[in-house]
Amino acid sequence: RAEADPLRPRFHFVSPAGWLNDPNGVCQWDGTYHLFYQYNPEGAFHHRILWGHATSTDLVSWTDQPVALEPSAGPDADGCWSGVLVNDGGTPTLVYSGRLDERELPCVAVGSPDLSTWTKAPENPVIAAPPAGVDITAYRDHCVWREGSRWRQLVGSGIRGRGGTAFLYESADLRSWDYVGPLFIGDASQGSPANTDWTGTMWECVDLFRAGSGSLGSEPADGSPDVLVFSAWDDGRTHHPLYWTGRYSADAFEPAALHRLDYGGRYFYAPQSFLDEAGRRIMFGWLQEGRTDAAMVEAGWSGVMSLPRVTTLADDGTLQFAPVPELEKLRGNHTSLPGRVLAGTLDTGVTGNQLDIELDLQLAPGSVLRLAILGSGDGAEETRIELSRPADGAVGLLRLDRTRSSLDASVDKEDRSGPVPMTDGHVHLRVLVDRSAVEIFANGRPLTARAYPTLGGGHVTLSATGSMRLLSFDAWTMADIGGGARTLFP
Ligand code: DQQ
């Protein structure tokens, strides 16, 4: 049933069936990339979560592996929630949140050399309770790294009446942990749930890393910042990924600036990153659905894994993102348009619902470019990507207008937008369209979302308001990744 759904992506990773959410334990181990994920094979809803597992040699096509972790009698009897993979002196080791009776505690599992079978540690849960005397909102998800001769761990949380936080721990063996203290406490009284950069009452899936050179805890020769990524959460009101740049040292994080990680908000949620063997920081995130719970169950599947993104430091000290170049091997039929002054509307001649579109343009002050994708051709349906340059100032705006993205009245069509720094109006725009998944990168700023066209159209048009120059335009159809034997499909 799920495979018959025309809105199910074909070159993004999706679970064989049922429900997928957060990326977990992302790594490259002995050359092979591993992607674990929050998984419910029983149906397209979040319940009794397992760890699904897939492997890849190129970050493009994925082979399903047997389920890695499953709830069992004990501290994870109700679910194996999010966590990470670390290399414990050659032994692959998972640190994850075991769920029992509506609360989560840190658990450990040790893997076979091929990372396919996992044995839970007899010491589970390895931390018996959250810090005493603190009124917490939640306590789960892990970031674990080696610092000198010790392990350090962050557990995401929040302090009632104050804001989100992450508790820092230390260990010699990943089994016995000493509490150090809160790494940093957010201030939930700043802003409100309506703000796209509100830091929430709980931080899910914290991910702390050094951007640039050096490793956590060392003094960076070149001033490279540390980055604390978290998914700001507040029961039913807030779900979006943010990051602080700053400095982690002496058991604390000194924040410098707060940034939105992806302008799609909950459509790129719970990201997790790792350093691959080539030294690239690669990030995955969960593309949530924008359709109703009932529509997901009906479709038989829910949740898309983002394309892997290379994460680098921009000149202005913020993060910038690009899909891994390996994805270019999926490119098929190519359309290229010569540079020109753009005025009015231009039918690019490109059609398809699996596309990679790349263009460079120079916007004059006060101009707006509209790139319409997934269009029915008659105007009934199209998903609009807008780039505008203000009449003054160097920061433009990227906006996704989904008002006409679907004739289905039940799907989410809310606007998404965010700032895009540009020099002299120059913008490099990359758009990956995969049926219902859309990943946009404008000068390295991502906006990820979902769209649910009903008419099956794939027209791509450009239109200009004000004056602008199209410097290059290339589009390719994108092949299916196949995804290996979907043996777990019911
Ligand atoms: N999803 C997991 C949690 C995490 C949340 C449960 C984020 O561990 O906090 O499936 O989407």
Boltz pocket constraint, residues with backbone or C-beta under 6 A from the ligand:
constraints:
  - pocket:
      binder: B
      contacts: [[A, 21], [A, 22], [A, 38], [A, 49], [A, 81], [A, 82], [A, 83], [A, 97], [A, 140], [A, 141], [A, 204], [A, 205], [A, 269], [A, 270]]
      max_distance: 6.0
